[in-house]
Protein backbone atom coordinates (compact mmCIF):
# COMPACT_ATOMS: atom_id res chain seq x y z
CA UNK A 1 0.00 0.00 0.00
CA UNK A 2 1.32 3.42 -0.90
CA UNK A 3 0.95 6.19 1.65
CA UNK A 4 1.37 9.01 -0.83
CA UNK A 5 -1.18 11.18 0.97
CA UNK A 6 1.14 11.44 3.99
CA UNK A 7 3.91 12.61 1.66
CA UNK A 8 1.54 15.19 0.16
CA UNK A 9 0.59 16.35 3.65
CA UNK A 10 4.26 16.86 4.46
CA UNK A 11 4.83 18.73 1.20
CA UNK A 12 1.86 21.00 1.84
CA UNK A 13 2.12 21.53 5.62
CA UNK A 14 5.69 20.59 6.51
CA UNK A 15 7.46 17.87 8.45
CA UNK A 16 6.07 18.91 11.87
CA UNK A 17 2.51 18.24 10.61
CA UNK A 18 3.50 14.81 9.30
CA UNK A 19 5.22 13.94 12.57
CA UNK A 20 2.20 15.09 14.59
CA UNK A 21 -0.13 12.85 12.56
CA UNK A 22 2.17 9.85 12.87
CA UNK A 23 2.95 10.38 16.56
CA UNK A 24 -0.69 10.77 17.61
CA UNK A 25 -2.55 8.54 15.15
CA UNK A 26 0.04 6.27 13.54
CA UNK A 27 -1.17 2.72 12.99
CA UNK A 28 -4.82 3.63 13.61
CA UNK A 29 -7.96 3.79 11.50
CA UNK A 30 -9.55 7.17 12.09
CA UNK A 31 -12.85 8.72 11.04
CA UNK A 32 -12.15 11.95 9.20
CA UNK A 33 -14.63 14.73 10.03
CA UNK A 34 -16.29 17.04 7.53
CA UNK A 35 -14.53 20.29 6.70
CA UNK A 36 -17.22 22.16 8.69
CA UNK A 37 -16.53 20.10 11.86
CA UNK A 38 -12.79 19.61 11.39
CA UNK A 39 -11.56 22.52 13.55
CA UNK A 40 -13.70 21.44 16.54
CA UNK A 41 -13.05 17.71 16.22
CA UNK A 42 -11.19 15.41 18.57
CA UNK A 43 -8.76 14.74 15.72
CA UNK A 44 -7.89 18.46 15.56
CA UNK A 45 -7.04 18.45 19.26
CA UNK A 46 -4.64 15.57 18.60
CA UNK A 47 -2.91 16.57 15.36
CA UNK A 48 -3.74 20.24 14.93
CA UNK A 49 -6.44 22.16 13.12
CA UNK A 50 -4.47 22.75 9.93
CA UNK A 51 -3.67 19.06 9.42
CA UNK A 52 -7.24 18.04 10.25
CA UNK A 53 -8.69 20.49 7.72
CA UNK A 54 -6.18 19.23 5.14
CA UNK A 55 -7.34 15.65 5.76
CA UNK A 56 -11.01 16.67 5.75
CA UNK A 57 -10.70 18.32 2.34
CA UNK A 58 -9.53 14.99 0.92
CA UNK A 59 -11.10 12.28 3.06
CA UNK A 60 -14.13 13.75 4.88
CA UNK A 61 -16.65 11.13 5.90
CA UNK A 62 -14.29 8.20 5.43
CA UNK A 63 -12.24 6.03 7.74
CA UNK A 64 -8.58 6.59 6.96
CA UNK A 65 -5.78 4.19 7.76
CA UNK A 66 -2.92 6.23 9.18
CA UNK A 67 0.45 4.58 8.53
CA UNK A 68 2.53 3.73 11.57
CA UNK A 69 5.72 5.64 12.21
CA UNK A 70 7.77 2.54 11.51
CA UNK A 71 5.47 1.00 8.90
CA UNK A 72 7.22 2.39 5.84
CA UNK A 73 10.64 1.34 7.10
CA UNK A 74 9.36 -2.17 7.87
CA UNK A 75 7.80 -2.48 4.41
CA UNK A 76 11.03 -1.30 2.79
CA UNK A 77 13.07 -3.77 4.82
CA UNK A 78 10.69 -6.63 3.94
CA UNK A 79 10.97 -5.71 0.26
CA UNK A 80 14.75 -5.70 0.51
CA UNK A 81 14.70 -9.12 2.15
CA UNK A 82 12.43 -10.54 -0.56
CA UNK A 83 14.70 -9.05 -3.22
CA UNK A 84 17.79 -10.58 -1.58
CA UNK A 85 16.14 -14.01 -1.48
CA UNK A 86 15.06 -13.72 -5.11
CA UNK A 87 18.48 -12.47 -6.21
CA UNK A 88 20.10 -15.45 -4.50
CA UNK A 89 17.83 -17.76 -6.49
CA UNK A 90 14.76 -19.82 -5.72
CA UNK A 91 16.20 -23.13 -6.91
CA UNK A 92 18.01 -25.86 -5.04
CA UNK A 93 21.42 -24.14 -5.22
CA UNK A 94 21.00 -20.46 -4.36
CA UNK A 95 24.01 -18.18 -4.70
CA UNK A 96 23.70 -17.02 -1.07
CA UNK A 97 22.95 -19.18 1.95
CA UNK A 98 19.94 -18.68 4.18
CA UNK A 99 22.36 -18.02 7.06
CA UNK A 100 24.07 -15.23 5.11
CA UNK A 101 20.79 -13.53 4.20
CA UNK A 102 19.40 -14.04 7.72
CA UNK A 103 22.46 -12.42 9.24
CA UNK A 104 22.20 -9.40 6.95
CA UNK A 105 18.51 -8.81 7.68
CA UNK A 106 18.48 -9.86 11.34
CA UNK A 107 15.98 -12.67 10.80
CA UNK A 108 16.30 -16.41 11.30
CA UNK A 109 17.58 -18.79 8.64
CA UNK A 110 14.30 -20.66 9.07
CA UNK A 111 12.41 -17.53 8.05
CA UNK A 112 14.61 -17.18 4.95
CA UNK A 113 13.89 -20.83 4.04
CA UNK A 114 10.15 -20.26 4.51
CA UNK A 115 10.26 -17.06 2.48
CA UNK A 116 12.22 -18.81 -0.28
CA UNK A 117 9.56 -21.58 -0.37
CA UNK A 118 6.75 -19.01 -0.48
CA UNK A 119 8.42 -17.11 -3.32
CA UNK A 120 9.07 -20.36 -5.18
CA UNK A 121 5.35 -21.26 -4.90
CA UNK A 122 4.33 -17.80 -6.09
CA UNK A 123 6.69 -18.15 -9.04
CA UNK A 124 5.32 -21.60 -9.93
CA UNK A 125 1.76 -20.33 -9.70
CA UNK A 126 2.57 -17.38 -11.94
CA UNK A 127 4.16 -19.61 -14.59
CA UNK A 128 1.12 -21.91 -14.58
CA UNK A 129 -1.17 -19.06 -15.60
CA UNK A 130 -3.12 -19.60 -18.79
CA UNK A 131 -1.13 -18.41 -21.77
CA UNK A 132 -2.86 -16.95 -24.77
CA UNK A 133 -1.94 -18.39 -28.18
CA UNK A 134 -1.06 -15.03 -29.71
Residue pairs with C-beta under 8 A, 6 or more apart in sequence:
1 65
3 67
3 71
3 72
5 58
5 59
6 18
6 21
6 22
6 66
6 67
9 17
9 18
9 21
9 51
9 54
9 55
10 17
10 18
12 54
13 50
13 51
13 54
17 47
17 48
17 50
17 51
17 54
20 47
20 48
20 51
21 47
21 51
21 66
22 66
22 67
22 68
22 69
23 69
24 46
24 47
25 43
25 46
25 47
25 66
26 66
26 67
26 68
26 69
26 71
27 66
27 67
27 68
27 69
27 71
28 65
28 66
29 63
29 64
29 65
29 66
30 43
30 63
30 64
30 66
31 62
31 63
31 64
32 43
32 55
32 56
32 59
32 60
32 61
32 62
32 63
32 64
33 41
33 43
33 52
33 56
33 60
34 56
34 60
34 61
35 53
35 56
35 57
35 60
37 56
38 44
38 49
38 52
38 53
38 55
38 56
38 60
39 49
39 52
39 53
41 52
43 52
43 55
44 52
44 53
55 64
77 105
80 105
81 101
81 105
81 107
81 112
81 115
82 115
82 119
84 96
84 101
84 104
84 105
85 94
85 101
85 112
85 115
85 116
85 119
86 119
87 95
87 96
88 94
88 95
88 96
88 101
89 95
90 116
90 119
90 120
90 123
94 116
97 109
98 109
98 110
98 112
98 113
98 116
99 109
101 107
101 112
102 108
102 109
102 111
102 112
105 112
